[in-house]
Amino acid sequence: MISPLMLTGLLWLTSFAELPAETQVSVRITRLRSTNGQVGVLVFNQSGGFPSDPTLSVNQVLVPARATELVQTFSLPAGTYAFTVMHDENGNGRLDTNLFGIPTEGYGFSRDASGFFGPPSYESAAVKISGATASVSITMNY
């Protein structure tokens, strides 16, 4: 016979088994023009806010641009995500543009998605993430 204390312990242990496993996602960013400034990565799990609203991203990181190729790792539950990368070369905290709104600093998207007269859609940049590990490659555009 199982005592109430043992039953409580078993229920407590099995509740951990139901937690969704996180995937270690390595985002490889290539062709950074320089090691000046910082590189920002935004992670989105929906089209709302994509590609540039950090308040609607599910994860974000800002790291020094130490090399012309970087790898940033995220722990994410299985799902569909789109990644945005910005190379803020002058360190002013934003993606600078010219008079016509064309970026003068580096940017990139998962699946190397591109838009026509603007950023790509969430759907064109979205990747399915599952398993223990996954990798995403992003080539910078200048």
C-alpha positions in Angstrom: 0.0 0.0 0.0 1.3 3.5 -0.9 1.2 6.0 1.9 -0.2 9.5 1.2 3.3 10.9 1.6 4.7 8.6 -1.0 1.9 9.3 -3.4 2.5 13.1 -3.0 6.2 12.5 -3.7 5.4 10.5 -6.8 3.0 13.1 -8.1 5.5 15.9 -7.4 8.3 14.0 -9.4 6.0 13.3 -12.3 5.0 16.9 -12.6 8.6 17.7 -13.6 8.4 15.2 -16.4 5.6 17.1 -18.0 7.6 20.3 -18.4 8.3 21.0 -22.1 11.9 20.3 -23.1 13.9 23.3 -24.2 15.9 23.3 -27.4 19.3 24.8 -27.5 19.3 27.0 -30.6 22.6 28.2 -31.9 22.2 31.3 -34.1 25.3 31.6 -36.4 25.7 35.2 -37.7 28.1 35.6 -40.6 29.6 38.4 -42.7 29.7 41.1 -40.0 31.4 44.1 -41.7 33.5 45.0 -38.7 34.1 44.4 -35.0 32.8 47.8 -34.1 29.7 48.3 -31.9 27.3 45.7 -30.9 25.0 43.0 -32.4 21.4 42.6 -31.3 19.3 39.5 -31.9 15.5 39.5 -31.4 13.5 36.2 -31.3 9.8 36.2 -32.3 7.2 33.5 -32.0 4.5 35.5 -33.8 4.2 38.0 -36.6 3.2 40.8 -34.2 6.2 43.1 -33.7 8.4 41.3 -36.2 11.0 42.3 -37.2 11.9 45.2 -34.9 9.8 45.6 -31.8 11.8 44.2 -28.8 8.8 44.6 -26.5 7.0 41.8 -28.5 10.0 39.5 -28.9 10.2 36.4 -26.7 13.9 36.7 -26.3 16.6 39.2 -27.1 20.3 39.7 -26.6 22.8 42.5 -27.2 26.5 41.4 -27.4 29.7 43.2 -28.5 30.7 42.6 -32.1 34.0 40.8 -31.2 34.5 39.0 -34.5 33.1 39.0 -38.1 31.3 35.8 -37.2 29.3 35.2 -34.0 27.3 32.4 -32.5 24.6 33.1 -29.9 22.7 30.4 -28.1 19.1 30.5 -26.9 17.1 28.1 -24.9 13.6 27.9 -26.5 10.6 25.6 -26.2 9.8 23.7 -29.4 7.9 25.9 -31.8 8.2 28.3 -34.7 10.4 31.3 -34.5 11.8 34.1 -36.6 15.1 35.8 -35.8 16.2 39.3 -36.5 19.9 40.5 -36.3 21.1 44.1 -36.3 24.7 45.3 -36.3 24.8 48.6 -34.4 28.2 49.6 -35.5 28.2 53.1 -33.9 26.7 51.8 -30.7 23.8 54.3 -30.6 21.2 51.6 -29.9 19.3 51.7 -33.2 19.6 50.6 -36.8 20.6 53.8 -38.7 19.0 54.5 -42.1 19.6 57.0 -44.9 17.1 59.7 -46.1 15.1 57.0 -47.9 14.9 54.7 -44.9 17.4 52.2 -46.3 19.6 50.8 -43.5 23.2 52.0 -43.4 24.1 49.4 -40.7 23.9 45.6 -41.0 20.8 43.5 -40.6 19.7 40.0 -41.3 16.9 37.5 -40.8 16.5 33.8 -40.2 16.4 31.8 -43.5 18.2 34.8 -44.9 14.7 36.1 -45.8 14.4 39.3 -47.7 11.5 41.6 -48.4 10.5 43.6 -51.4 10.8 47.3 -50.5 11.0 46.6 -46.8 11.6 43.8 -44.3 10.5 40.3 -44.9 7.3 38.8 -43.4 7.4 36.7 -40.3 6.3 33.7 -42.4 9.3 34.0 -44.8 11.8 34.1 -41.9 10.1 31.5 -39.6 11.9 28.3 -38.7 10.5 25.3 -36.9 12.6 24.4 -33.8 12.4 21.0 -32.0 14.6 18.4 -30.5 17.5 18.9 -28.1 19.5 21.2 -30.4 18.9 23.3 -33.5 20.9 25.7 -35.6 20.0 28.8 -37.5 22.3 30.7 -39.9 22.0 34.4 -40.7 24.1 36.3 -43.3 24.4 40.0 -42.6 23.4 42.5 -45.3 24.9 46.0 -45.6 
